[in-house]
Amino acid sequence: MTEKKTVGIVGARGHTGAELIRLVAGHPRFELAFVSSRELDGQPVSAHVPEYTGGLRYANIPAPELASHAADACILALPNGHAAACVDSLVAAGADPVIVDLSADHRFDDDWYYGLPELTRNRYAGQKHIANPGCYASAMQFAIAPVRDLVDGPVQCFGVSGYSGAGTTPSDRNDVDKLRGNLMPYALVDHLHEREVSRQSGLAIEFMPHVAPHFRGLTVTANVHLREPATLEAVRARYAGRYGDEPLLRIGDDAPWVSRIAGRHGAEVGGFTLSEDGRRLVVVATLDNLLKGAATQAMQNLNLAFGFPETEGIPVES
């Protein structure tokens, strides 16, 4: 049997950290080397993530000590602004693991591979530093990419996410009482994901995010103005041609529902609607922000980095 590759996770207490542990634990060619969490230091991983059945315990590993914990890959599931210190420490110590950064710290760095496999795998050339895209940014790009060359002017994207996207640190955006019966808008201009998608697509993106009372899953409704009239048949053909062979992307005529994507590893795109003159297209994309928007995508990128089949260890629904 081939020796398994070892994976360490930094920032393992959060919702995404738990999903990463589940995926690594269930992968036939990966095993956990360490899981770092300040708050859970010393506690058994299995007590928090029952899918993991080994004896590993959470450890509080400061960034300067990260290089002393050997692993073939290191996943950084940290808030924005905290990943760079870990990377700097690993590089300074001469450690050379594959690094997958789930924060935004390196999404704007040309020295890092931007890992949205369905759209960027042809850019992968063995880079060991991988920037995992944002959850909203992934959904927006899935909604827009097949018609990118037809876009005329800014693309407006209305987004709604479950409150797990706000993380575990208490705030208005994950306060269940404040969210009950509510839709909470925030960062309505210059959102980080707006800039991320603008950079990756070369288009002007106008993004308006909101938080809803459900826990997980997000939806993006993209309003796209086209340079020339299109037909629904031509639009559907573009999306089917672009995504038809992608195991984690599903295309449908009806607008996808968040409740049907929650807990699943793929994304759905549909609800194609055209104005009477054929020059305004509306598209809806959904995905689970903790899975395809974070942990599942990280697993795709790890598989890619180690030369494994891209969806190995990821439950793929037919």
C-alpha positions in Angstrom: 0.0 0.0 0.0 1.3 3.5 -0.9 2.4 5.6 2.0 -0.2 8.2 2.8 0.6 11.9 2.5 0.3 13.8 5.8 -1.8 17.0 6.2 -1.8 19.5 9.0 -4.6 21.9 9.6 -4.2 25.3 11.3 -7.3 27.0 12.5 -9.2 23.7 13.0 -11.8 24.9 15.6 -14.1 26.7 13.1 -16.9 25.2 10.9 -14.6 24.9 7.9 -11.9 23.2 10.1 -14.3 20.5 11.1 -15.2 19.9 7.4 -11.6 19.7 6.5 -10.9 17.1 9.3 -13.8 15.0 8.0 -12.5 15.1 4.4 -8.9 14.3 5.3 -10.1 11.5 7.7 -12.1 9.9 4.9 -9.5 10.3 2.2 -7.7 7.0 1.1 -4.3 8.7 0.6 -4.2 11.4 3.2 -3.8 11.3 7.0 -3.8 14.0 9.6 -0.4 15.0 11.0 -1.7 17.7 13.3 -4.6 20.0 14.0 -3.9 23.4 15.5 -6.5 25.2 17.7 -5.8 27.6 20.6 -9.2 27.2 22.1 -9.3 23.3 21.9 -5.7 22.7 22.8 -5.3 19.2 24.3 -8.8 18.0 23.5 -9.3 14.8 21.4 -10.2 15.6 17.8 -12.6 12.7 17.8 -14.6 14.4 20.6 -15.5 17.2 18.2 -15.4 15.5 14.8 -16.6 11.9 15.3 -15.8 11.0 11.7 -12.1 11.1 12.8 -11.4 7.9 14.8 -7.7 8.4 15.5 -6.0 9.5 18.7 -4.8 12.9 17.6 -5.4 15.9 19.9 -5.8 19.5 19.1 -2.6 21.5 19.7 -2.0 25.2 20.1 0.8 25.8 17.5 1.9 29.4 17.2 3.1 30.5 13.8 6.8 30.6 14.7 6.6 26.9 15.8 4.7 25.6 12.7 7.8 24.4 10.9 8.6 22.0 13.7 5.5 20.0 12.9 6.4 18.1 9.8 3.7 17.5 7.2 3.5 17.1 3.4 0.7 19.7 3.2 -0.5 22.4 5.5 -4.0 23.9 5.2 -4.5 27.3 6.7 -8.1 27.8 7.8 -7.5 31.2 9.5 -9.2 34.6 9.4 -8.0 37.1 6.9 -4.7 38.7 8.0 -3.4 35.7 9.9 -2.2 33.2 7.3 0.8 35.3 6.1 2.6 34.9 9.4 2.3 31.1 9.1 3.6 31.1 5.5 6.5 33.4 6.5 7.5 31.1 9.3 7.5 28.0 7.1 9.5 29.7 4.4 12.0 31.1 6.8 12.6 27.7 8.4 13.1 26.1 5.0 10.0 23.9 5.2 8.4 23.2 1.9 5.0 21.7 2.3 2.1 22.3 -0.1 0.2 25.2 1.5 -3.4 25.8 0.9 -4.6 29.1 2.2 -8.3 29.5 2.8 -8.0 33.1 3.8 -7.8 36.1 1.4 -4.2 36.8 2.3 -2.8 35.4 -1.0 -5.6 35.6 -3.5 -4.2 38.7 -5.0 -0.6 37.4 -5.1 0.6 36.4 -8.6 3.1 34.1 -7.0 0.3 31.9 -5.7 -1.9 29.6 -7.8 -5.5 30.7 -7.5 -7.2 27.3 -7.0 -10.7 27.3 -8.5 -10.1 24.0 -10.4 -13.1 24.1 -12.7 -11.9 27.4 -14.1 -8.1 27.6 -13.4 -6.7 24.0 -13.4 -5.1 24.7 -16.8 -2.9 27.3 -14.9 -1.6 24.8 -12.4 2.0 23.9 -13.0 3.1 22.3 -9.8 2.9 25.3 -7.5 3.1 24.5 -3.8 1.4 27.7 -2.7 -2.3 27.6 -3.4 -4.8 30.3 -2.6 -8.3 28.9 -2.1 -11.0 31.2 -3.6 -13.7 32.8 -1.5 -17.1 31.0 -1.2 -19.1 33.9 -2.8 -16.3 34.5 -5.3 -16.5 30.8 -6.4 -20.3 31.0 -7.0 -20.0 34.4 -8.8 -17.4 33.0 -11.1 -19.4 29.9 -11.9 -22.4 32.0 -12.7 -20.4 34.3 -15.1 -17.6 32.4 -16.7 -19.4 30.8 -19.6 -20.6 34.2 -20.9 -17.6 36.2 -19.8 -16.7 37.1 -23.4 -20.2 38.5 -24.1 -20.4 40.8 -21.0 -21.2 44.4 -21.6 -20.6 46.7 -18.6 -20.7 45.8 -14.9 -22.1 42.6 -13.6 -24.4 42.9 -10.6 -24.4 40.0 -8.1 -26.9 39.8 -5.2 -25.7 37.3 -2.7 -27.3 35.6 0.4 -25.4 33.3 2.7 -26.1 31.3 5.8 -24.6 32.6 9.0 -21.8 30.0 9.2 -20.1 32.2 6.6 -19.5 34.7 9.4 -17.4 32.2 11.3 -17.5 31.4 15.0 -16.3 34.7 16.5 -19.6 36.4 17.8 -20.9 39.2 15.7 -24.3 40.5 14.4 -23.9 38.4 11.3 -23.9 35.1 13.2 -26.2 36.1 16.1 -29.2 33.8 15.6 -31.5 36.0 17.6 -30.8 39.1 15.4 -31.0 37.1 12.2 -34.3 35.4 13.0 -36.9 36.6 10.5 -34.3 38.9 9.0 -32.1 39.5 6.0 -29.0 41.4 7.0 -27.1 43.4 4.3 -23.4 44.3 4.9 -20.3 45.5 2.9 -22.5 46.6 0.0 -19.7 48.2 -1.9 -16.0 47.2 -2.3 -16.5 43.8 -0.7 -13.3 41.7 -0.8 -15.0 39.1 -3.0 -16.1 41.8 -5.4 -12.5 42.8 -5.9 -11.5 39.1 -6.1 -13.9 38.3 -8.9 -13.1 41.5 -10.7 -9.4 40.6 -10.7 -10.0 37.0 -11.8 -12.6 37.7 -14.5 -11.3 41.0 -15.8 -14.9 42.3 -15.4 -16.4 45.1 -13.3 -18.3 43.3 -10.5 -20.9 44.9 -8.3 -21.6 42.7 -5.3 -24.2 43.1 -2.6 -23.9 40.4 0.1 -26.5 39.6 2.8 -26.8 37.1 5.7 -29.9 35.0 6.3 -31.1 33.0 9.3 -30.1 29.6 7.8 -26.8 28.0 8.8 -25.1 26.9 5.6 -25.3 27.4 1.9 -25.3 30.5 -0.3 -26.9 31.8 -3.4 -25.8 34.4 -5.9 -28.1 35.9 -8.5 -26.0 37.5 -11.3 -27.4 40.2 -13.5 -25.4 40.2 -16.8 -25.8 42.7 -19.7 -24.7 41.2 -23.0 -23.1 42.9 -26.0 -25.4 41.3 -28.4 -28.8 39.5 -28.2 -28.8 35.8 -27.1 -31.3 33.0 -27.0 -31.9 30.7 -24.1 -30.9 27.8 -26.2 -27.5 29.4 -26.9 -27.0 30.3 -23.3 -27.8 26.8 -22.0 -25.5 25.4 -24.6 -22.7 27.6 -23.4 -23.1 26.5 -19.8 -23.5 22.8 -20.7 -20.4 23.0 -22.9 -18.4 24.7 -20.2 -19.5 22.6 -17.2 -21.0 19.4 -18.7 -18.0 17.2 -17.8 -17.4 18.7 -14.3 -18.3 16.2 -11.6 -18.9 18.9 -9.0 -21.0 21.3 -11.1 -24.6 20.7 -12.0 -26.5 22.7 -14.6 -30.3 23.0 -14.6 -33.0 25.1 -16.1 -34.7 25.9 -12.8 -33.1 28.3 -10.3 -31.2 26.1 -7.7 -32.3 26.2 -4.1 -30.0 26.7 -1.1 -31.8 24.1 0.9 -30.9 21.5 -1.8 -27.2 22.3 -1.9 -26.6 22.5 1.9 -24.3 19.7 3.0 -23.4 18.7 -0.6 -19.9 19.0 -2.1 -20.8 20.5 -5.5 -22.3 23.7 -6.9 -25.4 24.2 -9.0 -26.0 26.8 -11.7 -29.3 27.5 -13.4 -32.4 29.7 -13.6 -31.3 31.1 -16.9 -33.6 34.0 -17.7 -33.4 36.5 -20.6 -35.0 39.9 -21.1 -37.3 40.3 -24.1 -34.5 41.9 -26.2 -32.1 39.0 -25.3 -29.4 41.3 -24.0 -30.0 40.9 -20.2 -29.2 37.5 -18.7 -29.9 36.5 -15.1 -28.2 33.4 -13.7 -28.4 31.8 -10.3 -25.6 29.8 -8.6 -25.6 28.0 -5.3 -23.1 26.1 -3.2 -22.4 25.1 0.4 -20.0 27.8 1.7 -18.3 25.4 4.0 -17.8 22.7 1.4 -17.4 23.7 -2.3 -16.9 27.3 -1.0 -14.0 26.2 1.3 -13.1 22.6 2.4 -14.1 20.6 -0.7 -12.3 23.1 -2.9 -9.2 22.7 -0.6 -9.4 19.0 -1.1 -9.6 19.3 -4.9 -6.5 21.5 -4.7 -4.6 19.1 -2.5 -5.5 16.2 -4.9 -4.2 18.3 -7.8 -1.0 19.2 -6.0 -0.2 15.5 -5.3 -1.2 14.2 -8.6 -4.3 12.3 -7.3 -7.6 12.3 -9.1 -9.2 15.7 -8.4 -12.3 14.4 -6.7 -10.7 11.5 -4.8 -12.0 11.4 -1.2 -14.9 13.8 -2.1 -18.4 12.3 -2.2 -19.6 13.0 -5.7 -23.4 12.7 -6.3 -24.6 11.6 -9.7 
